[in-house]
Amino acid sequence: MWLKPSGLFCWGLYWPKPPIIKRLFRLLPPCGTFFGSVFFFSFGMAINYRLFGDVAFIALGAVAATVAGNLVSGLLASRIYGYSARRGFNVAFTIMARGEFSVILASLAVTAGASPKLPSIAALYVLLLAFISPVLAKNARNFYDFYQRLKGFFTASATQGRL
C-alpha cells in the first residue's frame, strides 16, 4: 500500500500547517498517553517472568554493553569537543537509556516469529537499567575519581618501567 509511515511523515512535513494544528497538538497528547499505556500493558501481559532466570545473563550482558558504550561515547564526545573527561562521565551516565524502544522491537520481533524469550530479555533489560541508571548518574563523580586514580596508576607504572 502506498500509505507507508515514512511517506506520511514526509507528506506531513510538506503539507502546509492548517489553523487547526494548534488544537490538534492540544487534543492528541492524551490519546498518545492512552495508546502508550495500552501497549505497555499488553506487553506486560506477554512477559513470562518465569524466564527471567534463563535470560538473566543475556540481559546483564546487554546492560554491561550499554553502560560501556555510553561511557566510551561520552568520553569520545568530550574529547572531540574539547571538554574535560569529567564532563564525559557526566554525559555518559546521564544519557543512560532505559531501553523502552527495545520493548517495542522485542514485541514486533515476537510477532514476526522470533524467540518467545525476547520480551523477557527486553523487560529485564529495561528493569535493570531503570534501577542502575539513577545510581550511575548520581555517582558519576565517584566513577570519574576512580578513573583518574586508575589512569594515574598506569601512567606511574609506565614511567617507572622506562627508567
Secondary structure, DSSP 8 states (H G I E B T S, - for coil): ----HHHHHHHHHHS---TTHHHHHHHHHHHHHHHHHHHHHHHHHH--GGGHHHHHHHHHHHHHHHHHHHHHHHHHHHHHTT--HHHHHHHHHHS----HHHHHHHHHHHHTT--TTHHHHHHHHHHHHHHHHHHHHHTHHHHHHHHHHHHHHHHHHHHHHH-
